[in-house]
Amino acid sequence: MSITVTQLSKVYGEQRAVNDISFSLNKGEVVGFLGPNGAGKSTTMKMITGYLPPSGGQATVCGFDVAAQPMEVRRRVGYLPEANPLYFDMYVREFLGFIAQVHQLGRNTEHRISEVIGMTGLQPESKKKIGALSKGYKQRVGLAQALLHNPEVLILDEPTSGLDPNQLADIRKLISDLGRDKTVVLSTHIMQEVEAMCSRVIIINKGNIIADDSLEHLQQGGTENGYIQVSFGEPLPSTEELQQLTGVTRVKQQDARTWQLFAGNLEEVRKNLLQFALISNRNILSLQSNSQSLESIFRELTKQPAE
């Protein structure tokens, strides 16, 4: 396992920010670590990287204990914090050279700096002072410093903040490519980013993990993932025939010819519906799927209970 978290907790006075959470991440996973503001995301990331001591439990990175072997952990982790602390008076290459010295890259320094500048698309701005860069390019500098020592694990807190649509596409591809042979944990409030890059999702709320699953299974989970709306060329006498289709959990009639079929696996129901139409010689005028988005799943899982 690249990352193992066992009953990890963090307490500030009477506030329990992280409450005995446990999970394990493998090499080659890109994991979306999600939660509302104040849920414990950044606190957990800081504990995994060794920037914040836990109040209880254990975290290991590549087999090294974060508390007992912090330097070994930091050699293997690239970290982009939410605040993205940079030295604005330094030039881009100068700053990356300083980070390279911290990681003791030695003779490989100049080659590696040029490599990460190319990877993060910093070439046009690489001769400028960091303070003169746009927010998007500053974010790229933060990502470049996290990648510089070629770590096995990347912890990225809001990595796409401030990027324009063109920059987003480039960084999405970079993170997805890095996830092939590294472990990548990224936190974001943009659900589309998770859907574009992540294979697995962990959702934390009020310090507790409330979901940990593959993105595909999470979206397919539950008794009703969404619905298929179908319009027939002629009215159906009742809902009974549609209700009996395998996978359908509920049927709702819109009008004499239009029906909504709720299900957990929409693709399965769509196939069964087409087969039903063929066998019963019914003409389908329109067929539309309305699947549950990650955003709607997130909102449902983290919504506040009514007073």
Beta strands, then each sheet from edge to edge (+ up, - down):
strand 1: 3-12
strand 2: 15-25
strand 3: 30-34
strand 4: 56-61
strand 5: 64-65
strand 6: 77-80
strand 7: 153-157
strand 8: 183-187
strand 9: 200-205
strand 10: 208-214
strand 11: 226-232
strand 12: 248-253
strand 13: 258-263
strand 14: 284-291
sheet 1: 2+ 1- 4+ 5-
sheet 2: 6+ 7+ 8+ 3+ 9+ 10-
sheet 3: 12+ 13- 11+ 14-
end
